Amino acid sequence: MNRVSLLLKMLLVGLLVFVAAGCSVTTREVGSDEQVIYDEGYHFSDKKAIVDNMVTSLLTKYPLVRATDRPVLIVYGIANRTSEHISTSAMTDDMRQALLSSGRVRFINKIQRDNIQKESSYQYGGNVAAETRIQRARQVGAQYMLTGTLRSIEKKQPRQFRLKKKTLMYYSLNMELTDIETGLIEWADSAEVIREASKPFIGW
């Protein structure tokens, strides 16, 4: 075997070893506070930052900062106006949990309303002792409605010769707290995430 053939064979073996190493699967534990970002898109760490900002704003600004009677809120969700499949209900769930933990507000369980009605009807269907039935028409009405909108803007560098392409992603969450009786917006705030990614044109 001549030197050229030997060299080619060694290069081929080395390439196969490199590819095999790159295809191996590894795992590790990731902390909830750790930022793990692979591209310019939305990440779970963004949700935590957004939720923390919104909860802090709600609790430190009017009207909740002056409330002494634990006002009752209802969540009507965050509209997703992005092109991505983002679970906005995960944001409102975390906000509700943090706000409840503060002891400053209460929430209507909107998701379980149908089940509450079913249970109430069952109790008055003749199978439950009268002394243990709940009292009807005692549910508490919400004073404030929490809503929001999530939007995104994507900007890409214009086409021209370069070794890397850059993409800029902008996410904006706007939230409002509306007084249901008056229809007035009593609180509004926004949180932003801006991220730039630089990617090589060749890669895997």
C-alpha positions in Angstrom: 0.0 0.0 0.0 1.5 3.3 -1.0 1.7 6.4 1.2 -1.2 8.2 -0.5 -3.6 5.3 -0.1 -2.6 4.9 3.6 -3.1 8.6 4.2 -6.6 8.5 2.5 -7.6 5.6 4.6 -6.5 7.3 7.8 -8.4 10.4 6.9 -11.5 8.3 6.2 -11.2 6.6 9.5 -10.8 9.9 11.3 -13.8 11.3 9.5 -16.0 8.3 10.5 -14.9 8.6 14.1 -15.7 12.4 14.1 -19.2 11.8 12.6 -19.9 8.9 15.1 -18.9 11.2 18.0 -21.2 13.9 16.7 -24.1 11.6 16.4 -23.9 10.3 19.9 -26.7 11.3 22.3 -25.9 13.0 25.6 -28.2 14.4 28.3 -27.8 16.6 31.3 -30.0 18.2 34.0 -31.0 21.8 33.3 -32.0 24.2 36.1 -35.2 26.2 35.8 -33.2 29.4 36.1 -30.6 28.4 33.6 -30.7 30.0 30.1 -30.3 27.4 27.4 -30.6 29.2 24.0 -30.0 27.4 20.7 -31.5 29.9 18.3 -33.3 33.2 18.1 -36.8 31.7 18.8 -38.9 31.7 22.0 -37.5 29.6 24.9 -38.8 28.4 28.2 -36.4 30.8 30.0 -38.3 33.7 28.2 -41.5 32.6 29.9 -40.0 32.9 33.4 -38.5 36.3 32.7 -41.8 37.6 31.3 -43.9 36.1 34.1 -41.6 37.6 36.8 -41.8 41.1 35.2 -45.6 41.0 34.9 -46.3 39.7 38.4 -43.9 42.3 39.9 -45.6 45.1 37.9 -49.1 43.9 38.9 -48.3 43.7 42.6 -46.4 47.1 42.8 -48.7 49.3 40.8 -52.3 50.5 41.1 -54.9 49.1 41.7 -53.5 46.0 43.4 -50.8 47.8 45.4 -53.6 49.7 47.3 -56.0 46.8 47.6 -56.7 45.5 51.1 -59.6 43.1 50.4 -57.9 40.5 48.1 -59.8 41.5 44.9 -61.1 38.7 42.7 -59.6 38.3 39.2 -60.5 36.1 36.2 -58.0 35.2 33.4 -59.3 35.5 29.9 -56.0 34.4 28.4 -53.2 35.8 26.2 -53.8 35.9 22.4 -50.9 34.5 20.4 -50.3 36.8 17.5 -47.0 35.2 16.6 -46.3 32.7 13.8 -45.1 30.2 16.4 -46.9 27.6 18.5 -46.3 29.2 21.9 -48.3 28.0 24.9 -49.6 31.3 26.3 -51.7 29.4 28.8 -48.5 28.4 30.5 -47.7 32.1 31.0 -51.1 32.8 32.6 -50.9 29.7 34.8 -47.5 30.7 36.2 -48.8 34.3 36.7 -51.9 33.1 38.5 -49.8 30.8 40.7 -47.4 33.5 41.7 -50.1 36.0 42.3 -52.0 33.5 44.5 -48.8 32.8 46.4 -48.5 36.5 47.2 -51.8 36.3 49.2 -52.9 39.6 47.6 -55.6 38.4 45.2 -58.0 35.6 44.5 -59.0 34.0 41.2 -62.2 32.7 39.6 -61.6 29.1 38.4 -62.9 29.8 34.8 -61.6 26.5 33.4 -63.6 24.4 35.9 -66.9 26.4 35.6 -68.6 23.6 33.7 -67.5 21.0 36.2 -68.6 23.2 39.1 -72.1 23.4 37.5 -72.2 19.6 37.0 -71.3 19.0 40.6 -73.9 21.6 41.8 -76.6 19.9 39.7 -75.7 16.5 41.0 -75.9 17.6 44.6 -79.4 18.9 43.9 -80.4 15.7 42.0 -81.7 13.8 45.0 -78.6 11.7 45.9 -76.9 14.1 48.3 -78.1 14.8 51.8 -79.7 18.3 52.0 -77.6 19.3 55.0 -74.4 18.7 53.0 -75.4 20.3 49.7 -73.7 23.6 48.7 -75.8 26.7 48.6 -76.6 27.9 45.1 -76.1 31.5 43.8 -73.2 32.0 46.2 -70.4 32.1 43.7 -68.2 35.2 43.8 -68.1 37.5 40.8 -64.8 38.7 39.5 -63.9 42.4 39.8 -61.0 42.5 37.3 -60.3 40.7 34.0 -56.6 39.9 33.1 -55.9 39.7 29.4 -53.0 40.1 27.0 -51.5 39.8 23.6 -48.2 38.2 22.5 -46.6 39.5 19.2 -43.4 38.9 17.4 -41.4 40.5 14.6 -38.6 38.8 12.6 -35.9 40.7 10.8 -33.3 39.1 8.5 -30.2 40.6 7.0 -30.6 41.3 3.3 -29.1 38.8 0.9 -25.5 39.4 0.1 -22.3 37.4 0.2 -21.3 36.6 3.8 -20.1 33.6 5.8 -22.9 33.9 8.4 -26.5 35.1 8.3 -28.1 37.1 11.1 -31.7 37.0 12.3 -33.3 39.3 14.9 -36.4 38.2 16.8 -38.5 40.6 18.8 -41.2 39.4 21.2 -43.6 41.7 23.0 -46.2 40.8 25.6 -48.8 43.4 26.4 -51.2 42.8 29.3 -54.1 44.6 30.8 -56.2 44.5 33.9 -59.8 45.7 33.2 -62.4 46.7 35.8 -65.4 44.5 34.8 -67.9 46.9 36.3 -66.7 50.1 34.7 -64.9 48.7 31.6 -61.9 50.8 32.5 -58.3 49.5 32.0 -56.8 50.0 35.5 -53.4 48.5 34.8 -51.3 47.9 31.7 -47.7 46.9 31.1 -45.5 45.1 28.6 -42.4 42.8 28.6 -40.0 42.4 25.7 -37.5 39.8 24.5 -35.1 40.8 21.8 -32.6 38.2 20.5 -30.2 38.0 17.6 -28.8 34.8 16.1 -25.8 34.4 13.8 -25.7 31.2 11.9 -23.2 29.8 9.4 -24.5 29.0 5.9 -23.0 25.5 6.2 -23.7 23.3 9.2 -25.9 20.6 10.7 
